[in-house]
């Protein structure tokens, strides 16, 4: 008796079903994706907690291999390694807050105190360029600090409900992050038990062969993600540190604030360095235009060293993706998933490339030969 998949109409039926499903998804994509996002929203603290645990896990493993290598009991080693890893992350976040918040407050205070000087400088620069502020209809905005403050006050008054709702959203986000952080501690502590439970389920439901193939694929994905996250963070730390050293040597203000912005922006592929350069130069331009120019020149040199020397040394050819596909991944990921899609564009494209080269193409070739 012929199996169902050996029937002559089976391939056509599967193709038609897939075509119908694809058509329905494309024609109802907005509503479908909205429902998916609503459903995932209920689990957002759990998902965020899993992401935090995944990011902290390499640090915990590093502590287990180095600092606590003398601990004989595996469970005790995991507990103390996890504890030290989370303490390190918390201390790092506290350090950033203590460094950035005072500089941010100082920059706002400096901007407010020197607003009239910035306005005069802007008028002078426009006149040297042969452009009058009145021609650009800027006079009513930059004529004096009182006019600017009045404009800001009017904006706040007219958009008070939006500001309040945004503040409530920020508060909810902070609470969600706290819950996710606590969940990540439990997830990392129960990592081994969760892995064993998943293995038992897959082996029972689909068999050992399927589990081995899936485990092999997940190990490759983990290697790609782990390498990308660790080396990307290390690369951003080096770039931010080099930027801080340069600014401190030259005597520029807001070293911590600007270097942090540069380091975080460097995490974003393709467009990140440009964003960091624009924000940093704008902050410095308000204080000293020559500092802004020197910062831009140094940023171009630093990004050249980072792109042609540092990144190849860190990543090597492990990802093996062309620049075109990275750019496509950044654009599509950003449109579909926002900032998260941009940050995960490179490993996402690498995993898709892995699926294509090592699973889809061999399957199609074997099918064609058969």
C-alpha positions in Angstrom: 0.0 0.0 0.0 1.4 3.4 -1.0 2.1 5.9 1.7 0.2 9.2 1.5 3.3 11.2 0.5 3.9 8.7 -2.4 0.5 9.6 -4.0 0.9 11.5 -7.3 -1.3 14.4 -6.1 0.5 14.8 -2.7 3.2 17.3 -3.8 0.6 19.4 -5.6 -1.7 19.4 -2.6 1.0 20.5 -0.2 2.1 23.3 -2.6 -1.5 24.5 -3.0 -2.0 24.5 0.8 1.3 26.4 1.4 0.3 28.9 -1.4 -3.1 29.5 0.3 -1.5 30.0 3.7 1.0 32.4 2.3 -1.7 34.3 0.5 -3.8 34.6 3.6 -0.8 35.8 5.7 0.2 38.4 3.1 -3.4 39.8 2.7 -4.1 39.9 6.4 -0.5 40.5 7.6 -1.3 43.7 9.6 -4.1 42.0 11.6 -2.2 38.7 12.0 1.0 40.4 13.2 -1.0 42.6 15.6 -2.6 39.5 17.2 0.8 37.8 17.4 2.3 40.9 19.1 -0.7 41.0 21.5 -0.2 37.4 22.4 3.6 37.7 22.8 3.0 40.8 24.9 1.5 38.7 27.7 4.9 36.8 27.8 7.1 39.8 27.3 8.7 39.7 30.8 9.4 36.0 30.3 10.9 36.6 26.8 13.0 39.6 28.1 14.1 37.5 31.1 15.2 34.7 28.8 17.2 37.3 26.7 18.9 38.7 29.8 19.7 35.2 31.0 21.2 34.3 27.6 23.4 37.4 27.6 24.6 36.9 31.2 25.2 33.2 30.6 28.6 33.6 28.9 29.8 35.7 31.8 28.7 33.1 34.3 30.4 30.4 32.3 33.6 32.5 32.2 33.5 32.9 36.0 33.0 29.1 36.4 36.0 28.3 34.2 38.3 30.9 35.8 37.4 32.4 39.2 35.6 29.3 40.6 37.4 26.5 38.8 38.5 25.2 42.2 34.9 24.5 43.3 34.3 20.7 43.0 30.6 20.5 43.2 29.0 21.4 39.9 25.8 22.8 41.4 27.7 25.0 43.9 29.9 26.3 41.0 26.8 27.2 39.0 25.2 29.1 41.9 28.3 31.2 42.8 29.1 31.9 39.1 25.6 33.1 38.4 25.6 35.2 41.6 28.9 36.9 40.6 27.7 37.4 37.0 24.5 39.2 38.0 26.4 41.2 40.7 28.8 42.3 37.9 25.9 43.3 35.6 24.2 45.3 38.4 27.4 47.1 39.4 28.0 48.0 35.8 24.5 49.4 35.4 24.9 51.4 38.7 28.3 52.7 37.5 26.7 53.9 34.2 23.9 55.6 36.0 26.3 57.4 38.4 28.5 58.4 35.5 25.8 59.4 33.0 23.0 61.1 35.0 25.2 63.8 36.5 26.8 64.6 33.1 23.3 64.6 31.5 22.0 67.1 34.1 25.2 69.2 33.8 24.8 69.3 30.0 21.2 70.4 30.2 22.1 73.1 32.8 25.0 74.3 30.7 22.8 74.5 27.7 20.2 76.5 29.5 22.8 78.8 31.1 24.5 79.5 27.8 21.5 79.6 25.5 21.9 83.2 24.5 25.5 82.6 23.6 24.5 79.6 21.4 21.9 81.8 19.7 24.5 84.5 19.0 27.0 81.9 17.7 24.3 80.4 15.4 23.4 83.8 14.0 27.1 84.5 13.4 27.7 81.2 11.7 24.6 81.7 9.5 25.9 85.2 8.5 29.3 83.8 7.6 27.6 81.3 5.4 25.6 84.0 3.8 22.3 82.9 5.2 20.1 85.1 7.3 18.1 83.7 10.2 15.1 85.6 9.1 15.3 84.1 5.6 15.0 80.6 7.2 12.2 81.9 9.5 14.4 81.1 12.5 14.2 84.5 14.3 11.0 83.7 16.2 12.6 80.5 17.5 16.2 81.5 18.2 16.0 85.3 18.9 16.5 84.9 22.6 16.5 82.3 25.4 13.1 83.6 26.6 11.6 82.8 23.2 13.0 79.3 23.2 11.8 78.7 26.8 8.4 80.1 25.9 8.2 77.7 22.9 9.2 74.7 25.1 6.7 75.7 27.8 3.9 76.0 25.2 4.8 72.6 23.7 4.7 71.0 27.1 1.3 72.6 27.8 -0.2 71.5 24.5 1.1 67.9 24.8 0.7 67.3 28.5 -1.5 64.2 28.0 1.1 62.7 25.6 3.9 63.4 28.1 1.9 61.9 30.9 1.1 58.7 28.9 4.7 58.4 27.9 5.8 58.8 31.5 3.4 56.0 32.5 4.7 53.8 29.7 8.3 54.4 30.8 7.3 53.5 34.4 5.6 50.3 33.2 8.7 49.5 31.1 10.9 49.9 34.2 8.7 47.6 36.2 8.7 45.0 33.4 12.5 45.2 33.1 12.8 44.6 36.9 10.4 41.6 36.7 12.4 40.3 33.7 15.7 40.7 35.5 14.4 38.7 38.5 13.0 36.0 36.1 16.4 35.8 34.3 18.0 34.9 37.7 15.6 31.9 38.1 15.9 30.9 34.4 19.7 30.8 34.6 19.6 28.9 37.8 17.3 26.3 36.3 19.1 26.2 32.9 20.2 22.6 33.2 16.8 21.3 34.3 15.1 23.2 31.4 17.5 21.7 28.9 16.9 18.2 30.2 13.1 18.7 30.1 13.2 20.0 26.6 15.3 17.1 25.5 13.0 14.6 27.1 9.9 16.1 25.4 11.5 16.2 21.9 12.9 12.6 22.2 9.5 11.3 23.4 7.4 13.2 20.8 9.6 13.0 17.7 12.3 10.5 18.4 16.1 10.6 19.0 17.1 11.2 15.4 15.0 14.4 15.2 16.4 15.5 18.5 20.0 15.0 17.4 19.4 17.0 14.2 17.6 19.8 16.1 20.3 19.8 18.8 23.0 20.1 16.2 21.2 23.0 14.5 20.6 24.8 17.8 24.2 24.4 18.8 25.3 26.1 15.5 22.7 28.9 16.1 24.0 29.3 19.7 27.6 29.5 18.5 26.6 32.2 16.0 24.6 34.2 18.5 27.0 33.8 21.4 30.0 34.8 19.3 28.1 37.8 17.8 26.9 39.1 21.2 30.2 38.6 23.1 32.4 40.1 20.4 30.0 42.9 19.5 29.8 44.0 23.2 33.6 43.7 23.4 34.0 45.7 20.2 31.7 48.5 21.4 33.5 48.6 24.8 36.9 49.0 23.0 35.4 51.7 20.7 33.8 53.6 23.6 37.0 53.3 25.7 39.2 54.6 22.9 36.8 57.5 22.3 36.8 58.3 26.1 40.7 58.3 26.1 40.8 60.6 23.1 38.3 63.1 24.6 40.1 63.1 28.0 43.5 63.8 26.4 42.1 66.6 24.2 40.2 68.0 27.2 36.7 67.7 25.8 33.6 67.9 28.1 31.0 65.2 28.7 33.5 62.4 28.2 31.3 59.7 29.8 28.1 60.8 28.2 29.4 61.0 24.6 31.6 57.9 24.9 28.6 55.9 26.2 26.4 57.1 23.2 29.2 56.1 20.8 29.6 52.7 22.4 25.8 52.0 22.3 25.4 53.3 18.8 28.3 51.0 17.7 26.1 48.0 18.6 23.8 49.0 15.7 25.2 47.5 12.4 25.9 49.7 9.4 24.2 52.9 10.6 25.2 52.9 14.3 28.6 54.7 14.0 26.9 57.5 11.9 24.3 58.0 14.6 26.9 58.1 17.4 29.0 60.6 15.4 26.0 62.9 14.8 24.8 62.9 18.4 28.3 63.3 19.9 29.3 66.1 17.5 26.0 67.9 18.2 26.6 67.8 22.0 30.2 69.1 21.6 29.1 71.7 19.0 27.0 73.4 21.7 30.2 73.9 23.8 33.1 74.2 21.3 32.8 73.9 17.5 36.5 72.9 17.3 35.9 70.1 19.7 33.1 68.9 17.5 35.3 69.0 14.4 38.1 67.1 16.1 35.6 64.5 17.4 34.3 63.9 13.9 37.8 63.5 12.4 38.7 61.1 15.2 35.4 59.2 14.7 36.2 58.6 11.0 39.7 57.3 11.9 38.4 55.2 14.7 35.6 53.6 12.6 38.1 52.9 9.9 40.4 51.0 12.3 37.3 49.3 13.8 35.9 48.2 10.5 39.2 47.0 8.8 41.3 45.8 11.8 39.3 45.3 15.0 36.1 43.7 13.7 37.9 41.2 11.3 40.2 40.2 14.2 37.3 39.6 16.6 34.7 38.0 14.2 37.1 36.5 11.6 35.1 34.7 8.8 32.8 32.9 11.3 29.7 34.6 10.0 30.6 34.6 6.4 27.9 37.0 5.2 28.1 39.5 2.5 27.6 43.2 3.2 24.6 43.3 0.9 22.7 40.7 2.9 23.6 42.5 6.2 22.2 45.7 4.8 19.0 43.9 3.6 18.7 42.2 7.0 19.1 45.6 8.9 16.4 47.2 6.7 13.9 44.3 6.9 14.6 43.6 10.5 14.2 47.3 11.4 10.9 47.5 9.5 9.5 44.3 11.0 10.8 44.3 14.6 12.2 47.8 15.3 15.4 48.3 17.2 15.5 44.6 18.2 15.3 43.6 14.6 18.2 46.0 13.7 20.4 44.7 16.6 19.8 41.0 15.7 19.9 41.5 11.9 23.4 40.1 11.5 23.0 36.9 13.5 19.5 36.5 12.0 20.9 36.6 8.4 23.7 34.3 9.4 21.2 31.7 10.7 19.1 32.0 7.6 22.3 31.5 5.5 23.1 28.4 7.6 19.6 27.0 7.0 19.9 27.7 3.2 23.5 26.3 2.7 23.5 23.3 5.0 19.8 22.2 5.2 17.7 23.5 2.3 20.1 23.1 -0.6 21.3 19.6 0.4 17.7 18.5 0.8 16.8 19.9 -2.6 19.8 18.3 -4.3 19.1 15.0 -2.7 15.5 15.2 -3.8 16.6 16.1 -7.3 18.9 13.1 -7.5 16.3 10.8 -6.1 
